[in-house]
Amino acid sequence: MVEIAEKAISARTAVARAALRMLPATMRVLRSGRAAKGDVLAVARVAGIQAAKRTPELIPLCHAIALTKSEIAFQFSKNLLIVEARVSALDRTGAEMEALTAASIAALTIYDMLKAIDRGMTIERVALYEKHGGKTGSWRRGAAE
């Protein structure tokens, strides 16, 4: 791990997204809330929040940070579901890894709960979309590319 003791504690936020591509019929089951394993979005939301909290246990050189908020939101289209993880912390290092982990695990949870009806689902475009705080300030996907 890198040394962060000399860095100032500051408010930090990060937003990451993952996209799940699925058959329109799978999307209808998801939106209906009637999947065989239960309320897919509720379980995925909790899984993503838990993942943010457990990131340093999963990523070997990731610092444990003082999370102040973790939330998961969903955006729907015909055959694409966007999972968005937004994480906030007060600490010496950023929350990017927590947001990326949260989005990834929420997406994997959705795959697990719907795979019986659509094994061909794909998880695509897992990426950081924005971060704020710390020495480097703010960054947004697209603005720096």
Backbone torsions as a table, in degrees:
resi	resn	phi	psi	omega
1	MET	NA	148.8	177.2
2	VAL	-85.5	154.0	-179.8
3	GLU	-74.7	129.8	178.3
4	ILE	-126.6	5.9	-175.0
5	ALA	-59.4	-31.7	-177.8
6	GLU	-81.6	-11.5	-179.4
7	LYS	-76.9	147.5	179.0
8	ALA	-78.1	145.3	173.1
9	ILE	-73.3	131.6	178.2
10	SER	-147.4	164.6	175.9
11	ALA	-73.1	133.0	-178.0
12	ARG	-136.0	143.4	174.6
13	THR	-137.1	154.6	176.2
14	ALA	-147.6	144.4	177.2
15	VAL	-126.4	127.4	176.9
16	ALA	-128.3	154.8	179.0
17	ARG	-134.8	153.8	170.7
18	ALA	-136.2	144.0	179.6
19	ALA	-114.3	134.1	174.3
20	LEU	-110.8	122.3	176.6
21	ARG	-98.5	130.1	-177.0
22	MET	-146.2	166.9	176.9
23	LEU	-65.7	148.2	176.8
24	PRO	-55.0	-35.6	178.3
25	ALA	-64.9	-36.8	177.6
26	THR	-66.4	-41.2	178.1
27	MET	-61.3	-38.6	179.0
28	ARG	-63.3	-42.1	177.4
29	VAL	-63.2	-44.4	179.4
30	LEU	-58.4	-49.3	-177.4
31	ARG	-67.7	-27.7	-178.7
32	SER	-73.9	-21.6	-176.6
33	GLY	76.1	17.0	-175.2
34	ARG	-114.9	32.9	176.1
35	ALA	-69.3	151.0	-177.4
36	ALA	-57.0	-34.8	-178.1
37	LYS	-86.0	-0.8	176.6
38	GLY	113.1	-157.4	-176.3
39	ASP	-76.2	95.3	-172.8
40	VAL	-59.1	-46.8	-176.0
41	LEU	-68.2	-37.0	177.9
42	ALA	-65.2	-43.5	179.6
43	VAL	-66.8	-42.4	179.6
44	ALA	-63.7	-37.8	178.5
45	ARG	-61.7	-47.7	179.5
46	VAL	-65.0	-41.0	178.9
47	ALA	-61.5	-42.6	178.9
48	GLY	-64.0	-42.9	178.4
49	ILE	-63.7	-44.6	177.1
50	GLN	-61.2	-38.9	-179.8
51	ALA	-63.6	-41.9	178.2
52	ALA	-58.7	-42.6	-178.6
53	LYS	-68.4	-26.1	-175.1
54	ARG	-105.5	9.8	-176.9
55	THR	-51.7	-46.1	-178.6
56	PRO	-65.3	-17.4	174.9
57	GLU	-78.4	-24.1	-175.8
58	LEU	-97.8	-33.7	-178.2
59	ILE	-105.3	110.0	-167.6
60	PRO	-53.9	-39.9	-175.0
61	LEU	-105.4	18.8	-178.8
62	CYS	-87.9	130.6	177.9
63	HIS	-71.0	146.9	169.7
64	ALA	-76.9	128.9	-178.7
65	ILE	-121.3	161.4	-178.6
66	ALA	-85.5	89.2	179.1
67	LEU	-68.1	139.6	175.8
68	THR	-112.6	-19.3	178.8
69	LYS	-161.8	145.4	174.2
70	SER	-147.0	125.4	179.7
71	GLU	-140.3	150.9	-179.5
72	ILE	-123.3	131.3	177.4
73	ALA	-127.6	159.6	-177.5
74	PHE	-128.1	140.4	175.2
75	GLN	-125.6	132.3	-174.4
76	PHE	-108.7	146.8	165.0
77	SER	-138.8	-170.0	-174.6
78	LYS	-52.6	-53.8	-178.2
79	ASN	-134.0	21.9	-178.9
80	LEU	-133.1	130.7	175.1
81	LEU	-115.0	124.9	176.2
82	ILE	-98.2	125.9	174.6
83	VAL	-101.6	123.7	178.6
84	GLU	-117.3	126.9	176.8
85	ALA	-110.3	128.0	177.6
86	ARG	-122.2	122.2	-174.8
87	VAL	-125.8	137.1	176.3
88	SER	-124.1	150.7	179.9
89	ALA	-154.2	158.4	168.6
90	LEU	-115.9	103.2	-175.9
91	ASP	-164.0	-174.4	-177.4
92	ARG	-92.2	-7.5	179.5
93	THR	-140.5	160.3	-170.4
94	GLY	-72.9	173.6	-176.3
95	ALA	-109.2	17.6	-176.9
96	GLU	-61.2	-44.7	-177.3
97	MET	-66.4	-35.9	178.4
98	GLU	-65.4	-41.6	178.7
99	ALA	-66.4	-43.9	178.8
100	LEU	-63.3	-41.4	178.9
101	THR	-65.8	-43.1	179.9
102	ALA	-61.1	-46.8	179.8
103	ALA	-63.2	-41.6	-178.9
104	SER	-64.9	-46.8	-177.5
105	ILE	-70.0	-37.2	175.3
106	ALA	-61.2	-43.5	178.7
107	ALA	-64.0	-43.2	178.4
108	LEU	-63.9	-35.6	177.8
109	THR	-64.8	-42.5	177.4
110	ILE	-62.2	-44.7	177.4
111	TYR	-57.2	-48.1	-178.5
112	ASP	-58.3	-42.7	-174.5
113	MET	-77.0	-17.8	-178.8
114	LEU	-114.7	-1.5	-174.0
115	LYS	-62.6	-24.7	179.4
116	ALA	-64.7	-24.6	179.3
117	ILE	-106.8	-13.0	-178.0
118	ASP	-157.1	82.5	178.8
119	ARG	-71.2	-12.7	-179.1
120	GLY	-85.3	2.6	177.0
121	MET	-56.8	148.8	175.5
122	THR	-126.1	147.9	173.3
123	ILE	-105.7	120.8	-172.1
124	GLU	-127.6	162.2	169.3
125	ARG	50.0	46.1	171.5
126	VAL	-73.9	117.1	-174.8
127	ALA	-157.8	155.6	170.8
128	LEU	-77.6	133.5	-179.9
129	TYR	-109.7	-27.0	173.1
130	GLU	-163.4	156.4	173.8
131	LYS	-148.1	148.7	-179.7
132	HIS	-138.7	146.1	175.3
133	GLY	102.7	170.8	179.1
134	GLY	78.0	-176.4	-175.9
135	LYS	-61.3	-35.1	-176.6
136	THR	-86.6	-4.2	176.1
137	GLY	72.5	-137.9	-175.6
138	SER	-100.4	150.1	177.5
139	TRP	-145.6	138.7	175.0
140	ARG	-132.0	138.4	176.1
141	ARG	-57.9	135.7	-178.9
142	GLY	96.1	-41.1	-178.9
143	ALA	-72.4	-30.8	-175.7
144	ALA	-103.5	0.6	-175.6
145	GLU	-96.9	NA	NA
